[in-house]
Amino acid sequence: MTTTTNQQLELGFSGLPPKTVSTKREGRIARANWWFAKMREAVENAMDWPAASQPRPEQIWMPGTRREVKI
């Protein structure tokens, strides 16, 4: 015997109705709001660093050149 149904089945434990997901979502949203508030506070309290000075000149080798000492 085969039974076909086009409806979604919901299973519960001990006859209790399934819990809603909204409590998890609200907790997740509250944690996200706390996190972003802390990040905004960190940005507002950040120190303003002076600009970096110019770096020292760098000695580089030119491609295709060779320096040989012949004695």
C-alpha positions as semicolon CSV with decimal commas, in nm:
position;residue;x (nm);y (nm);z (nm)
1;M;0,000;0,000;0,000
2;T;0,140;0,342;-0,092
3;T;0,022;0,673;0,041
4;T;0,108;0,999;-0,126
5;T;0,068;1,334;0,039
6;N;0,150;1,684;-0,076
7;Q;0,155;1,830;0,274
8;Q;0,452;1,887;0,501
9;L;0,473;1,659;0,803
10;E;0,580;1,796;1,141
11;L;0,714;1,567;1,410
12;G;0,734;1,660;1,775
13;F;0,882;1,502;2,086
14;S;0,656;1,381;2,370
15;G;0,355;1,545;2,214
16;L;0,499;1,893;2,269
17;P;0,452;2,145;1,991
18;P;0,769;2,239;1,801
19;K;0,954;2,542;1,936
20;T;0,963;2,857;1,731
21;V;1,289;2,976;1,587
22;S;1,223;3,342;1,668
23;T;1,388;3,322;2,011
24;K;1,714;3,205;1,853
25;R;1,691;3,475;1,590
26;E;1,625;3,748;1,847
27;G;1,926;3,635;2,050
28;R;2,144;3,634;1,739
29;I;2,026;3,985;1,646
30;A;2,093;4,110;2,000
31;R;2,449;3,970;1,990
32;A;2,507;4,127;1,648
33;N;2,383;4,465;1,772
34;W;2,613;4,441;2,076
35;W;2,910;4,351;1,852
36;F;2,853;4,637;1,608
37;A;2,805;4,882;1,896
38;K;3,144;4,774;2,038
39;M;3,308;4,812;1,695
40;R;3,161;5,162;1,651
41;E;3,287;5,254;1,999
42;A;3,636;5,125;1,912
43;V;3,642;5,333;1,594
44;E;3,524;5,646;1,777
45;N;3,790;5,603;2,047
46;A;4,074;5,524;1,806
47;M;4,383;5,743;1,821
48;D;4,479;5,953;1,522
49;W;4,832;5,850;1,429
50;P;5,070;6,093;1,257
51;A;5,145;6,023;0,892
52;A;5,444;5,800;0,828
53;S;5,761;5,968;0,707
54;Q;5,910;5,892;0,367
55;P;6,088;5,555;0,357
56;R;6,462;5,534;0,310
57;P;6,587;5,507;-0,047
58;E;6,619;5,149;-0,162
59;Q;6,912;5,019;-0,363
60;I;6,798;4,789;-0,641
61;W;6,970;4,598;-0,919
62;M;6,883;4,693;-1,272
63;P;6,770;4,392;-1,476
64;G;7,017;4,281;-1,741
65;T;7,327;4,435;-1,582
66;R;7,615;4,254;-1,421
67;R;7,895;4,397;-1,218
68;E;8,211;4,196;-1,230
69;V;8,548;4,283;-1,087
70;K;8,825;4,176;-1,327
71;I;9,178;4,162;-1,197
